[in-house]
């Protein structure tokens, strides 16, 4: 059992079950199974989905900030600013799916073309100091590009990532 402690008060605020190797493998398997369907989502639809997610995060900003403040021991003003950045990160990357373009470069004897394609399952590890903010910096571009993700939060500060 994992105890999550508010570093400002040293109060235990949550008990979470630790994930096992089997849990991690199952998460990767689910992300792998979801990948073909997510990759096939039309860019305009992915834009709309990510914008809705950004709006939902913005509407939950106060609740997420309260949780982040307890989770990390930060002042609420800092946590509010960070949760605003989380929503803004998803708003920003929501514009990406329709702009992920390859390059065509003239070369001797023809052209060289590059294509930007999703890779598949992306593993994301987040540190303790800005849990949801850094998670958003990793999740938003990965999802916008058509990848699926498995996210591992820091054991010290997992609560906002779990809530996400």
KOLKE-28647 format. One record per residue (C-alpha): x, y, z; residue in three letters. Coordinates in pm, whole numbers, padded with zeros to 5 digits, always signed. Example, Ala and Ser with C-alpha at 12.3 -4.5 7.8 and 13.67 -1.06 7.14 Angstrom:
<sites>
+01230-00450+00780Ala+01367-00106+00714Ser
</sites>
This chain:
<sites>
+00000+00000+00000Unk+00129+00342-00098Unk+00078+00628+00147Unk+00048+00972-00009Unk+00156+01239+00238Unk+00093+01613+00224Unk+00450+01743+00261Unk+00328+02070+00414Unk+00138+01902+00699Unk+00286+01550+00700Unk-00072+01422+00702Unk-00147+01101+00514Unk-00408+01210+00262Unk-00454+00893+00058Unk-00372+00525+00046Unk-00325+00379-00301Unk-00248+00032-00415Unk+00088+00006-00586Unk+00082-00124-00941Unk+00242-00459-01004Unk+00438-00573-01308Unk+00119-00748-01419Unk-00076-00420-01384Unk+00183-00238-01595Unk+00174-00510-01860Unk-00206-00495-01865Unk-00198-00116-01908Unk+00042-00149-02201Unk-00178-00420-02355Unk-00489-00197-02327Unk-00303+00097-02480Unk-00175-00127-02759Unk-00527-00255-02828Unk-00663+00103-02835Unk-00390+00233-03066Unk-00534+00131-03406Unk-00867+00295-03330Unk-00712+00616-03186Unk-00464+00640-03475Unk-00757+00618-03720Unk-00947+00910-03563Unk-00967+01185-03825Unk-00749+01485-03737Unk-01047+01723-03713Unk-01219+01483-03472Unk-00903+01449-03263Unk-00887+01831-03249Unk-01244+01845-03116Unk-01179+01571-02859Unk-00865+01738-02728Unk-01039+02076-02710Unk-01322+01917-02508Unk-01063+01764-02278Unk-00894+02104-02237Unk-01230+02264-02154Unk-01308+01989-01901Unk-00969+02042-01738Unk-01031+02416-01725Unk-01372+02365-01563Unk-01208+02140-01299Unk-00921+02382-01241Unk-01018+02472-00884Unk-01070+02110-00775Unk-00748+01997-00940Unk-00559+02287-00781Unk-00689+02198-00435Unk-00578+01839-00487Unk-00241+01944-00630Unk-00184+02177-00336Unk-00242+01892-00088Unk-00052+01646-00308Unk+00264+01857-00336Unk+00239+02096-00040Unk+00238+02397-00273Unk+00049+02718-00206Unk-00293+02717-00370Unk-00198+03017-00586Unk+00087+02817-00741Unk-00134+02514-00792Unk-00407+02726-00959Unk-00152+02866-01203Unk-00020+02521-01282Unk-00369+02380-01345Unk-00429+02669-01582Unk-00114+02564-01767Unk-00245+02207-01790Unk-00562+02322-01967Unk-00363+02560-02188Unk-00124+02281-02286Unk-00414+02069-02409Unk-00565+02372-02588Unk-00231+02435-02760Unk-00176+02076-02873Unk-00538+02042-02981Unk-00434+02244-03286Unk-00161+01997-03377Unk-00347+01706-03544Unk-00438+01910-03850Unk-00085+02051-03877Unk+00129+01739-03848Unk+00277+01753-04193Unk+00570+01579-04354Unk+00839+01745-04560Unk+00918+01720-04929Unk+01278+01798-05003Unk+01428+01813-05353Unk+01731+01586-05379Unk+01951+01478-05665Unk+01747+01251-05891Unk+01407+01303-05727Unk+01250+01402-05400Unk+01278+01290-05040Unk+00949+01270-04850Unk+00893+01238-04479Unk+00569+01141-04310Unk+00473+01212-03951Unk+00296+00905-03817Unk+00204+00790-03467Unk+00450+00550-03308Unk+00210+00345-03096Unk+00215+00317-02718Unk+00422+00586-02549Unk+00542+00534-02191Unk+00543+00855-01987Unk+00714+00892-01650Unk+00636+01202-01447Unk+00847+01350-01163Unk+00716+01462-00826Unk+00757+01840-00851Unk+00496+01938-01114Unk+00291+01618-01144Unk-00001+01711-01368Unk+00173+01998-01545Unk+00459+01781-01668Unk+00218+01497-01742Unk+00022+01734-01969Unk+00343+01837-02148Unk+00392+01469-02235Unk+00034+01347-02284Unk-00102+01628-02500Unk+00150+01603-02787Unk+00153+01223-02774Unk-00226+01201-02796Unk-00247+01479-03056Unk-00003+01287-03276Unk-00222+00977-03259Unk-00031+00776-03002Unk-00176+00604-02698Unk-00007+00649-02361Unk+00071+00469-02039Unk+00149+00721-01767Unk+00348+00645-01451Unk+00317+00922-01191Unk+00570+00978-00915Unk+00490+00776-00603Unk+00526+01089-00388Unk+00269+01296-00580Unk+00033+01076-00783Unk-00306+01221-00691Unk-00376+01471-00969Unk-00250+01230-01234Unk-00477+00960-01090Unk-00766+01209-01087Unk-00691+01303-01449Unk
</sites>
